[in-house]
Amino acid sequence: MGSIADATVPPQLIEAIKCASPSPNTSPQLREEALNFLEQVKNNASDTWKYCLGLFLTNSVGTEARVWVLTVVDELITNSFQNLQNQDILAIQEALFEYVRREYVQGGAEGDIAFLRNRLAHTLTLFTIQTYDKTHPNIIVDFLSLLRQSSSLNHRTTPLVLRILDEINLEISDSIMRAARDWSSERQFRDSHLRDAIRSKDAPVVVENLLNIMQELTHIFASGGNQEWTTKASEESLTLAINVFAGWSHWVDISLSFTPTTLEIFYGFLQHPSVQVKVATTGYFCKILQKGVQDATHKLEIIGYIDVANIVGQIEQATRDDTSDENVLFRESCAKLVNAAGMEILRLCDEPSQSMIMQNRTGANLGTPETRAQALMFLARLQPVFLRYLGDQAASPSLAVHNFLTTLISFYKKKKKADAMSFDAMPTREFFSQLLPIVMQKMQWNEEVEWGFGGLGEDADEERHEFYEIRRMLRSTFDSVCQLDQELWTSTVVSLINQTLTQCTTSGPDSVPWYQAELTLYIVFLFAEAIQSGNAVQAFVQVSEEEKQSSKRDALNFRIKYEEKPYTPLGQLVQTVVDSGICNHSHPAVNLQFFEMIVRYVDILHARRELVDPILTAFVGERGIHNQLLNVKARNFYLFQRFTLLSRRFIPTPFVPKLLESITDLLTLSVEVVPPEQGDEDVLAKSVNTTGLFQYQLNLYEAAGCILAKLGESPADQVNYLNQITQPLLASIQQSLQTSPHQVENILNVHHTILAIGHLAKGLPEPSLIQQSSALDQPPPSYSEPFVQATQAIFVVLDQLSQYKVIRDASRFTFAQIVSSTGVAILNHVPAFVNGLLGRLEMTELSDFLVFLNMLLHKLKSQIFPILNSILQPIIDRVFSFLSTQVTGTDDELSRAEMEKSYLSFIGTILSAGLQGVFISDENRGRFVEILESICQFARDCAPPTQRIAFSDVSKIIFCFGTLEQVQNSLNVQPTQNVIQISPTPIPLNGFEEYIYQHLIKLAFEVPAKPTFNLKDGQSNVVLGEIASLLRQAYLCRGEEFLTYLRTVYLPSIGCPDNIAVEFTNHISTDEPKIFKRSFTEFIKVSKAA
């Protein structure tokens, strides 16, 4: 020790250690320099270890610093030990052992400092692993020799030696520690070699010493301690000794770790007064059960000897009423033991897999019908104990057996799939009948957990999150039992549900505890998924198979009279739920679950329309959208909108006024200004993007639109009620514009109001006329006028506030919804809207705006031609203006790529809608070539997603402007064979074929021939398919002329041999599209290779 302890430590190392410690007197810069210096010291452990070990041994720096210097020694031992000379290794060994003798054997000042002891034990363990089978083969025995002083256990060395033995197990055998490290074959081999070496030499003496330690500490604890050992110290060391024994038992010979003597000792520990000791003991039994014994007979013997079902069964009965934290911890450890036993038994119940048979080099018995039958008997004995822990009131014991539960269910599923008759003969029904109530009870809310669902205004809650996670896991089991025995599942579940609903009916909903009522509704909510019936009407009423088939064959003429059919169990449950009045329960959890369930099962109204009245009455009442709790109210706004949308056809018209009146008081928009967290943050964007009550109110406006749609046969009433909603909104906009329009609150109010109008329009159905592009003489919907007024108000807003992005976004959304709902009634306002927005739009907004225009073109088709003709040039100018700007960063690149795709999609939509004439009109023909060139450029130079759209546009252009009618007739081309089916027919341009051949067709070969075009890339492959479609379309449009051009002009110009050119053009004319894509791909591969 002298040479290392006496080594002169560089002053800068001591100074760096002092400066690295957090101190108000040390500047951050100086501390950073010190930490960097110490990192260099650690990285150069081969040169610095002597100084660091000396600092530890001489106690010349603080305790934290001494812990750190040991990490340098650890670094040396772990990564550079092979570079040490023998004298260095001996020096380290002597220094460390001398320190242990001084401070632990002889009783220095540091022997009782626990964290320093544990840190030292780690370093000694690493040293042991490096020297055990080399320079110091007796090192473990040397440690064991430190245990006793005279004949008694040394209270300082015992914890140290136990910690070293524990660390040895963790380093060379523990699966968790090994999984956390980077895998290496060298480390794997070293650990395996060490285990073999210790097993063959020192394992017996280690096991003997551990058993003696445990027995002696048990006696000391029972005696209340002695002069050296306190009761607490003896308890802690006994617990550690058991854990060490358990860890070593997993890999030493089972004849050492599992004997009648050890069984007797550990059975006794299960009755020990200390919970720590009992928990450690269950860990030992788990390790024995999980020990890698391949022979099925031997494994069954171990399971039989331990007899978990009996031993733990008795413990469970004795401890179930004690809810103290310590007892819950013990019950959790017992549950883990049940889980371990169950998993091992299930492995023995299964037939060995083919891989297990192939890897069985020892000839072990992997299982026979007899061993599997015995394992099933063990399983049956264990199941009652398992069920008691699964149903434990505390969460942790229940979760501890969940792995066994899921594996058991999987085992039963596999059995049923392999042999249904054999599975039916298994005694599962009694087990499932006991399991289901427990699973349902565990899915029930705990009174002590604050209810919530993550809704508006709720804070995160760890206990609540844990409950939902447990419910999610158990739901899988719940559904699986249904798949295994649907008859039992249905009868059990329906019986339990009906008990609650009957109590609601007879004694009132509040006579049922809220958590029981909520669970009942939740189970009904899950019912359809569990029985896999779906949510359509046939899940609720009984329909014969013959009627189902007749309805499928002739849906138009054969109508099933659902209202006359008897209920299925699910249909009866939903009816009983509604009749029970459970929706009037005072707890919001019950209210919300009722409405969630009703929305899921809305299709029951196809069979029982009379249910709509009580459901809507509940929805608009104080338990529904008028609930006092903000989070519940907000969620119910959404559910109300979903219900009105899905049940619109079943709502009686006379009920509409009452519904509209009941929601009027909720339509006053909530405007909340969210203060910025940073100085440069956009308060408007933050306020709009922060979820608040307003976002949920939009659902109410959409619901109002759905309800108003029912008044279609009473146009005057429909407009009257619509005006009652829109006029206050328009007045609110006007007021905001008149009083400080640029104030944040007023801008947000205008934004919210515009969106509310949009969602109101969204709730109305699309008029039939916009689906009939030729029906220009049909009048617009009766409700159009209020929306025309709203559109004019939006124009006024844009005139004053279009500089605000949130206003532009809201206006674009609402105008799109108004167009969808009113069709041509709003058509004449499109130019003004486009002109009002176009100049203000940013690049990302313009991309979205083009999507909006695509929707207009798709819906209005020929009606929009004059308008499109007038707005095309400014739109193209704006697009080209953005595309010509310099890209400066990643965000700009992404925005530009999105802009390119939106522009190309816009062009493609115009062509697909039969509006190609707009490109060659007097107003726009001057830009036609420029547009064509831009498409060619994108097809040539952009990324594959953009190229795909560009080539699609090229195909459409060839069809729209290059099709010869006589060619299509001679080839007998069906409309569906063309890239698009449009009316009116294509407009062939004189001389356009020259542009096709000189520019468009060349693209089809030049782009895939580029070195950067990767044929193995999935997206590029999609582009190749689009090019193949282009060539096919060119043939369908130009016929033999196109093939002749390829054979005699283009393909020879790129060096293609005549025979290959002829073969390729034959593929174009004769192959089906999918086959030609393959032919074209092969052609390109050959060309690129050449």
LOBA-374891 format. One record per residue (C-alpha): z, x, y; residue in three letters. Coordinates in pm, whole numbers, plus 50000, padded with zeros to 5 digits. Layout:
LOBA-374891
ZXYALA;...
END
This chain:
LOBA-374891
500005000050000MET;500795028550230GLY;497275040350299SER;495985005550387ILE;499024994250582ALA;499125026950773ASP;495445026450867ALA;494925028551243THR;493514995151355VAL;490924997451637PRO;492584984551958PRO;489534963052038GLN;490064943351713LEU;493644934751807ILE;492534926552161GLU;489694904452035ALA;492104885351810ILE;494404879152107LYS;491534867952333CYS;490014845252067ALA;493174824452047SER;493054793752277PRO;495004801752591SER;494904789252951PRO;495094825853061ASN;491824834952883THR;488504826253047SER;485964807352832PRO;483494835952871GLN;485994861952748LEU;486984839952454ARG;483314835452363GLU;482844873452364GLU;485934877752148ALA;484724852151895LEU;481324869051875ASN;483034902551816PHE;485184888051536LEU;482094872951376GLU;480604907951366GLN;483824920851211VAL;483504894750937LYS;479814901850881ASN;480634938950843ASN;483494932950600ALA;482484963650395SER;483534985350690ASP;486324964650844THR;488304951450546TRP;490924979050549LYS;491894971650909TYR;492054934050838CYS;494074937450519LEU;496374961650699GLY;496924936450981LEU;497904910350723PHE;500274932950533LEU;502074947250837THR;502594913951012ASN;501474929651342SER;499564899051467VAL;500334862051483GLY;500344839451175THR;497014822551259GLU;495414856451311ALA;496764868450976ARG;495174838450807VAL;491884847550977TRP;491924884450874VAL;492274873150513LEU;488884855750548THR;487374890150613VAL;488954902650290VAL;487624871650113ASP;484154878950250GLU;484374914050107LEU;485574902249765ILE;483004874249741THR;479854891249866ASN;480364929149868SER;482804936149587PHE;480174953749380GLN;479844980149653ASN;483524990249640LEU;484665022349478GLN;487275020349201ASN;489895036149425GLN;489285009049686ASP;489704981849426ILE;492934997849306LEU;494125001049663ALA;493544963949730ILE;495284954949402GLN;498314976549471GLU;498584964849830ALA;498464928149741LEU;500864930749447PHE;503294951749650GLU;503224925149920TYR;503884897649661VAL;506824917149515ARG;508304923049859ARG;507904888350006GLU;508084865949695TYR;509854883849410VAL;512464901049623GLN;512634872749872GLY;511254883850208GLY;510914862350516ALA;507434849050434GLU;507894836350081GLY;508694801050194ASP;505794796350439ILE;503624771950244ALA;500274774850422PHE;500444813150423LEU;501294812250053ARG;498324789949978ASN;495994812050183ARG;497204843150001LEU;496754825249666ALA;493084819649747HIS;492514856549818THR;494374866349500LEU;492254841549304THR;488994856249433LEU;490294890949343PHE;491264878548995THR;487794864148931ILE;486154897149029GLN;488464919748825THR;489514898948521TYR;487014912048269ASP;486484945648443LYS;489154966348613THR;492214944148563HIS;491934924048239PRO;495664916448235ASN;495874902848588ILE;496664866848483ILE;499484879348256VAL;500734900548546ASP;500924869548764PHE;502774850548491LEU;505294878848472SER;506264871148832LEU;507464836048744LEU;510994844248642ARG;513884862348792GLN;516254870248510SER;515734839448293SER;515304813948573SER;512184802648750LEU;511744819949083ASN;511444792849349HIS;509114814849559ARG;506804829949297THR;506434798149091THR;504524778549358PRO;502404809549430LEU;501444815249065VAL;500794778249012LEU;498554778249319ARG;496634808349185ILE;496124791348848LEU;495004759949028ASP;492544779749241GLU;491134797248933ILE;490364763248781ASN;488804751049106LEU;486634781949142GLU;485234784248789ILE;485374748748651SER;485954720948903ASP;482804699348923SER;483404688349282ILE;483794723949409MET;480764735449215ARG;478664706849350ALA;479654715849707ALA;478354751649667ARG;474744762649666ASP;473664765049303TRP;472804799049163SER;472124809448807SER;474214841148856GLU;477274821148966ARG;476724796448683GLN;476594824448427PHE;479634842248575ARG;481794810748570ASP;480794802748213SER;481514838548104HIS;484944837948272LEU;485914805148108ARG;484944819147769ASP;486914851147834ALA;490054832847948ILE;489814807947660ARG;489654836047405SER;492494856747553LYS;494924842047805ASP;494584804347769ALA;497384800947506PRO;499894820147716VAL;498924801148031VAL;499354767747854VAL;502694778747705GLU;503984789848044ASN;502844757648212LEU;504604736347950LEU;507814756947995ASN;507554753948373ILE;507134716148353MET;510084711848117GLN;512364734348322GLU;511414717548651LEU;511974683548493THR;515514694048402HIS;516124708248753ILE;514864676148916PHE;517014654448688ALA;520044675748780SER;519434670349151GLY;518324706449206GLY;520294739049197ASN;521094768649421GLN;517454780149437GLU;515544747849385TRP;515904717049603THR;514984683649449THR;511944681349675LYS;510774716549588ALA;511134709849215SER;509224677149251GLU;506364693949439GLU;506094722849194SER;506304699648893LEU;503484678749039THR;501434710249100LEU;502134722848747ALA;500904689848599ILE;497764691148812ASN;497134727148702VAL;497644717748338PHE;495304688148379ALA;492624710048539GLY;492844736848270TRP;492954710347995SER;489444700248084HIS;487994733647968TRP;490474751447740VAL;490554743647370ASP;491784708247309ILE;494134720747037SER;496124737347316LEU;496084710047579SER;496294678647365PHE;498944679847094THR;501774657046980PRO;504104678247195THR;502014674847510THR;501554637447445LEU;505314632847423GLU;505874652847740ILE;503264634447942PHE;504254600047814TYR;507684608947949GLY;506214618448285PHE;504734583348317LEU;508354571148343GLN;509384598148591HIS;511154586248910PRO;508674605549126SER;505424587649209VAL;503754621449273GLN;504564632048918VAL;503334599348769LYS;500074600648965VAL;499474636548851ALA;500184625848491THR;497484598948496THR;495144626248620GLY;495944646548307TYR;495074617448078PHE;491824612248272CYS;490874648748217LYS;491584646447845ILE;489534614647812LEU;486644629848007GLN;486704662147806LYS;483274669947666GLY;483894660847301VAL;480514653047149GLN;481634640346810ASP;482084602546833ALA;484774601446565THR;486884627946738HIS;486414610947072LYS;487614577946926LEU;490654595546785GLU;491544608747132ILE;491104574247285ILE;493244559347010GLY;496014585047051TYR;496254580047427ILE;496064542147386ASP;495434533947752VAL;495324496347690ALA;498874496547557ASN;500524523047777ILE;498904513348106VAL;499144476648016GLY;502934479848006GLN;502964499248333ILE;500794472748500GLU;503204445148406GLN;506194465048528ALA;504644474748865THR;502534444648970ARG;505144428749200ASP;505944460249396ASP;503744461949707THR;505144494349851SER;502624521149948ASP;503954544849682GLU;503594519049407ASN;500084509649520VAL;499194546549498LEU;500534547949141PHE;498704516049045ARG;495524530749187GLU;495964561748969SER;496554539348665CYS;493414519848754ALA;491504552648764LYS;492794559948414LEU;491584525848296VAL;488244533248461ASN;487974566948285ALA;488894551847948ALA;486434523447997GLY;483584546848086MET;484184568347779GLU;484434537947551ILE;481164524047687LEU;479414556947608ARG;480544552947249LEU;479414516647240CYS;475864527147323ASP;473434541947078GLU;472694578747152PRO;469614585147365SER;466724606047241GLN;467664634647475SER;471234634747338MET;469884637146983ILE;467524665547080MET;470334685047250GLN;472804680646962ASN;472644715946822ARG;476074714746657THR;475314685246431GLY;478084664546588ALA;478364627946498ASN;476804610846802LEU;477674576446674GLY;477224553046383THR;477404515246351PRO;481024520046243GLU;481994541246546THR;480214516846778ARG;482084487746621ALA;485394505846668GLN;484464513647030ALA;483764476647090LEU;487254469146957MET;488754494147202PHE;486664478047478LEU;487994443447396ALA;491584456647407ARG;491024473747741LEU;489334444447920GLN;492514423747991PRO;494194453948153VAL;491024461648348PHE;490864425848478LEU;494444427648604ARG;493684458948806TYR;490404444348930LEU;492344414449063GLY;495024435749228ASP;495974423249573GLN;495574458249716ALA;492044471049763ALA;492444506049621SER;493364497349257PRO;490554471749251SER;488014496549383LEU;489204522649133ALA;487854502548838VAL;484624491849008HIS;482564519348848ASN;483624507248504PHE;482824471448605LEU;479254479348712THR;478664500748403THR;480064473548177LEU;477754447548333ILE;474804471248293SER;475774476347929PHE;475774438847869TYR;472424434948045LYS;470894461847831LYS;472304445747518LYS;470924411747612LYS;467504426047692LYS;467354445647365ALA;468644418047137ASP;469544384447290ALA;470874370246962MET;473144400046907SER;474384397447263PHE;475134360247225ASP;477274368846923ALA;479444392247131MET;482744377547258PRO;481694378647623THR;482204342547728ARG;485984344447748GLU;485734377147940PHE;483224362848190PHE;485314331448235SER;488264353748335GLN;486114377848538LEU;484424351948762LEU;487574337748928PRO;488814373248990ILE;485524383849147VAL;485524352849367MET;489134358549466GLN;488374394749560LYS;485494382649778MET;487994361949973GLN;489234372950315TRP;492674388750333ASN;494974370850574GLU;496064404150716GLU;492514414950806VAL;491254402351140GLU;488194380351081TRP;484894389351241GLY;481254395151155PHE;480094421651401GLY;478934395651651GLY;478654395852028LEU;481634412052200GLY;483314423951877GLU;484714458951840ASP;484244478951522ALA;487054474051272ASP;487544497150973GLU;489454471950759GLU;486804445450822ARG;484044469950735HIS;485864478450411GLU;486144441450323PHE;482434435350375TYR;481664465750162GLU;483864452349880ILE;482224418149910ARG;478784434349894ARG;479664453849578MET;481234423849403LEU;478294401749492ARG;476144422549258SER;478564415748973THR;478734379149067PHE;474954375649041ASP;474774396148722SER;477214373948533VAL;474954344848623CYS;471994362848467GLN;474014370148154LEU;475444335048104ASP;474074310348358GLN;475584280048187GLU;479114294148198LEU;478574308048549TRP;477354274748686THR;480134254048531SER;482844278648641THR;481564283148995VAL;480824246449055VAL;484274237048926SER;486024261549160LEU;483894250449457ILE;484514213649391ASN;488274218749382GLN;488174230349745THR;485674204149859LEU;487684176249695THR;490794187549879GLN;488804187550206CYS;487634152050141THR;491004137750040THR;493404156850266SER;491214168550551GLY;489494202150600PRO;492514219250758ASP;494554212650444SER;492564241150288VAL;493444276750399PRO;490604290350610TRP;489954319950381TYR;489594296650081GLN;487254273350272ALA;485144302450398GLU;484864316750048LEU;483764283049910THR;480934280750161LEU;480024317150104TYR;479694310749729ILE;477474280649797VAL;475464303250029PHE;474934327749740LEU;474274301149477PHE;470474299949499ALA;470124337749487GLU;472414340249187ALA;470544314348981ILE;467224327549122GLN;466034292649210SER;464754300949558GLY;465434279049860ASN;462464255549836ALA;462954218349782VAL;462634221449404GLN;465884241349400ALA;467744209849511PHE;466224181949301VAL;465104179648942GLN;461314179448906VAL;459584178848571SER;457314207448476GLU;454414183148444GLU;454854171648805GLU;455044207648924LYS;451774216048752GLN;450074184748885SER;451174193549236SER;449774228649199LYS;446454216049069ARG;445954189349335ASP;448354194249624ALA;446344171749856LEU;446334140549640ASN;449404144549423PHE;452704141349610ARG;456034145649438ILE;458504119449559LYS;461424142949609TYR;463554116249772GLU;463674097649440GLU;464664127449227LYS;468234134449109PRO;470034164949235TYR;470254198849068THR;473744214749071PRO;472804232949394LEU;471534201249559GLY;474714182949466GLN;476824211149605LEU;475044210249941VAL;475414172449958GLN;479114175049872THR;479624202250134VAL;478134180150406VAL;480064149350291ASP;483374168150267SER;483624173750643GLY;484464210350585ILE;482384218850891CYS;485224203751101ASN;487684230350986HIS;489504245551281SER;488804281651184HIS;485574296851323PRO;484874316051002ALA;484464283050818VAL;482324267951094ASN;479984297551102LEU;479604300250725GLN;478774263050710PHE;475884267250952PHE;474664299050782GLU;474554279950455MET;472824249650607ILE;470054270350763VAL;469424287750431ARG;469164254250249TYR;467274234650515VAL;464584224950263ASP;466964199850107ILE;465854177050390LEU;462524172550210HIS;464494152749954ALA;467344138450164ARG;466274133150525ARG;469454113950598GLU;471404146750599LEU;469784157650926VAL;471974134551134ASP;475424147751028PRO;474134183651032ILE;472754181451387LEU;475904163251501THR;477954192251370ALA;475614217851525PHE;475894203951879VAL;479654197551852GLY;482614219351938GLU;482454237251603ARG;478794246451655GLY;476984256951971ILE;479934245452185HIS;482394267651999ASN;484994283552226GLN;484624318252072LEU;481824338152233LEU;480694356151917ASN;480574324051711VAL;478884304451987LYS;476204331252029ALA;475484332851655ARG;475304294851640ASN;472714294951919PHE;470474315051687TYR;471234293751381LEU;470594261851581PHE;467174275051682GLN;466334283751320ARG;467444249551200PHE;465494230151464THR;462384250751392LEU;462584246051016LEU;463684209451026SER;461554197751320ARG;459544173651109ARG;462724156550984PHE;464424151151321ILE;464154114051411PRO;462454108951748THR;465264086151879PRO;467654115351819PHE;465804138252062VAL;467344126352394PRO;470844130152253LYS;470054165352130LEU;468564176252460LEU;471484162152656GLU;473954179752428SER;472524214252503ILE;471894210052877THR;475284224152978ASP;474574255752779LEU;471254263752948LEU;472744279353262THR;471694315353218LEU;474294342753193SER;473404371653424VAL;475424403353363GLU;474894435853550VAL;475804464953323VAL;476904494753533PRO;475124527653458PRO;477014554753272GLU;475004582153443GLN;473894584853802GLY;470144584553735ASP;470264556353477GLU;468114525653546ASP;470634497453591VAL;467934470953540LEU;466754485653211ALA;470324490753091LYS;471304455053181SER;468254440553009VAL;468584461852695ASN;472324456152650THR;472854426452422THR;474764398552593GLY;475044360852586LEU;471684357352763PHE;469724370752465GLN;471284343752249TYR;470664316952511GLN;466944323452468LEU;467344308952119ASN;468574276752279LEU;465484274752498TYR;463274279952196GLU;465224252852013ALA;464664229752312ALA;460924235552275GLY;461104226951904CYS;462994194751985ILE;460584185152266LEU;457694188252024ALA;459004156851850LYS;458064136352158LEU;454344142852116GLY;453684105952069GLU;455524098052395SER;453794121552643PRO;455514107152951ALA;458974112052798ASP;457994146452677GLN;456934157753025VAL;459984141353183ASN;462424160052958TYR;460434192052992LEU;460634189553370ASN;464384184253347GLN;464574218753188ILE;461894237553385THR;462584224753735GLN;466094239953758PRO;464604272553630LEU;461854272753893LEU;464394264154160ALA;466534293454047SER;463554316954079ILE;462814303754426GLN;466404308254536GLN;466524344254410SER;463294352654591LEU;464524337454914GLN;467914354754915THR;467764392754878SER;465024394054612PRO;465554431454553HIS;469254427854479GLN;469994437154117VAL;471594403554030GLU;468624384654172ASN;466044406253994ILE;467914400753665LEU;468144363553732ASN;464374361753787VAL;463784382553472HIS;466074360453263HIS;464564328453400THR;460994339253330ILE;461954348152972LEU;463724314652930ALA;460474296753026ILE;458624318452775GLY;460994309852493HIS;460814273152584LEU;457024275352546ALA;457414295052224LYS;459294266052069GLY;456354242252124LEU;453584241351865PRO;450164255851930GLU;447754227752027PRO;444974220851781SER;442304226052042LEU;442864263652060ILE;442074265151693GLN;438744247651751GLN;436764271051969SER;433974246352031SER;436124216452135ALA;435934222752509LEU;435904185952593ASP;439344179852442GLN;442134175552699PRO;444954201052718PRO;448364191552579PRO;450284165752783SER;453054190652851TYR;450724216153016SER;451444207553381GLU;455074220253390PRO;453864252953243PHE;451024255253495VAL;453694252453764GLN;455724279253587ALA;452644301853577THR;452154297653951GLN;455794306754003ALA;455284338353797ILE;452364347954023PHE;454664344654324VAL;457214366654149VAL;454614393154066LEU;453454392954426ASP;456974403054537GLN;458584420754240LEU;455804435554027SER;457124470554102GLN;459954463953855TYR;459054470353493LYS;461514444553359VAL;459734417753566ILE;456314428753442ARG;457494428453079ASP;459054393953111ALA;455954379853286SER;453624393453019ARG;455704378652738PHE;456034344552902THR;452374341952999PHE;451424349652637ALA;453734322052512GLN;452364297052768ILE;448804305052661VAL;449774299552296SER;451314265752376SER;448854252052631THR;445544268452543GLY;442684262852789VAL;444984245153036ALA;446034279053159ILE;442684296253117LEU;441674296853482ASN;444874315253569HIS;444134345153346VAL;442164365153611PRO;444914361053868ALA;447504371753611PHE;445524402353506VAL;444884412753866ASN;448554407153952GLY;449714430953681LEU;446964456053616LEU;447504478953913GLY;451234482353843ARG;451144488953470LEU;452244522253326GLU;450404536653027MET;452794522752765THR;452724488752936GLU;448924488652944LEU;448904494552568SER;451104463752523ASP;449004444752777PHE;445854451052574LEU;447644436652269VAL;448364405652478PHE;444664403252575LEU;443734406552208ASN;445844375652142MET;444024356552417LEU;440634366552282LEU;441584357051929HIS;442914322952025LYS;440474312152295LEU;437314329752176LYS;434214315552349SER;436214296852615GLN;437384329752761ILE;433934345752795PHE;433484340053171PRO;436994352253239ILE;436634382853019LEU;433334389853191ASN;435104391253526SER;438104412353422ILE;436524436953177LEU;435524462953438GLN;438954466453604PRO;440584468553261ILE;438164495753145ILE;438654514353474ASP;442434513653429ARG;442194525553069VAL;439844554253154PHE;442084563653446SER;445054568353214PHE;443024586052946LEU;441764611453198SER;445284622453303THR;446684655753185GLN;449034654352886VAL;452174674952956THR;454554668652667GLY;455254651652333THR;456074618052491ASP;452784619052683ASP;450894627152364GLU;452444597652182LEU;451754574152476SER;448144585952498ARG;447604581352121ALA;448994546052147GLU;446744539452448MET;443674551252256GLU;444444528551961LYS;445144498652187SER;441884503852375TYR;439844506652055LEU;441564475851912SER;440714457152232PHE;437024466252197ILE;437114456651829GLY;438714422851905THR;435994414752162ILE;433354422251899LEU;435134403151623SER;435524372751848ALA;431764370251902GLY;432094380352266LEU;429854411052239GLN;427614396452509GLY;430214406252768VAL;429244442952726PHE;425604436752821ILE;426124410453091SER;424814417153442ASP;428334425753556GLU;429164450653279ASN;425984465153131ARG;426334495853351GLY;429474505553160ARG;428124498552811PHE;426944533952736VAL;430194548152874GLU;432164525552641ILE;430014535952346LEU;430474572652428GLU;434244568552451SER;434334552752105ILE;432254581151964CYS;434564606652125GLN;437654590751970PHE;435944589251631ALA;435084626051660ARG;438164642251810ASP;441294621451750CYS;443914619351476ALA;443054599051161PRO;444854566651264PRO;442774565451583THR;439594576451402GLN;439934547651160ARG;439904521651440ILE;437044539751615ALA;434834539451306PHE;435684503051251SER;434434496451606ASP;431254516051531VAL;430564493851229SER;431024462851444LYS;428764476651717ILE;425994483451464ILE;426344448051335PHE;426554431151678CYS;423704449751844PHE;421614464251564GLY;421264436351307THR;417794424351215LEU;417864388551095GLU;414854393650867GLN;416634422650697VAL;419754402150624GLN;417564374050493ASN;415524396850268SER;418654413550131LEU;420254379150088ASN;423364391450273VAL;426254367150263GLN;428394364250581PRO;431434377750398THR;429564410150319GLN;429374419550687ASN;432144438050863VAL;432804407051076ILE;431774370551060GLN;431044358251412ILE;429424329251585SER;427054330451771PRO;424984354451564THR;424474391251651PRO;422464400851961ILE;419964427751854PRO;418994450652143LEU;415514465052164ASN;415594502152102GLY;419274502152003PHE;418344516051662GLU;417584549151831GLU;421184550951957TYR;422434541451612ILE;420524569751445TYR;420934596451711GLN;424664591151772HIS;426494566951545LEU;425104577051205ILE;425464613851284LYS;429194607751338LEU;429514594550985ALA;428534628450844PHE;429744652451112GLU;433364641151122VAL;434194644950749PRO;432254677750742ALA;434664693650990LYS;436974720750849PRO;439964702050993THR;439124670250799PHE;441414671450495ASN;440104650950205LEU;443494653050031LYS;445304637050323ASP;446034599950274GLY;445184589650632GLN;441954609750629SER;441054592350305ASN;441404558750482VAL;439044571450755VAL;436564581350484LEU;436694545850351GLY;435954532450700GLU;432944555850732ILE;431664544150394ALA;431874508150520SER;429944518650830LEU;427074532450620LEU;426994501250406ARG;426954479550722GLN;424094500050867ALA;422094493450551TYR;422844455950559LEU;421714455250926CYS;418634477950915ARG;417594477350550GLY;415024501750412GLU;414434516350759GLU;417934530850753PHE;417554545550404LEU;414184560850494THR;415694576850804TYR;418454592450597LEU;416094604550321ARG;413324618450540THR;414984627950869VAL;418754632150886TYR;419784644850541LEU;416994671150528PRO;418084682550878SER;421524691950744ILE;420104709950440GLY;420544682550181CYS;418154686249884PRO;415654657749837ASP;416984647049496ASN;420554644449626ILE;419334625349934ALA;417504600249714VAL;420504596449483GLU;422854591749779PHE;420704564949949THR;420414546849617ASN;424214545349606HIS;424244530049955ILE;421874502249855SER;423174494349507THR;426904502749482ASP;429684478149541GLU;431774488249848PRO;434674503349648LYS;432314522249418ILE;430274535049713PHE;433424548749876LYS;433924570549568ARG;430264581049574SER;430464589649943PHE;433674609649888THR;431984630049616GLU;428964635649842PHE;431234648750121ILE;433144671349878LYS;429894686849756VAL;428654690850113SER;431854707850230LYS;431824730849928ALA;428204740449998ALA;
END
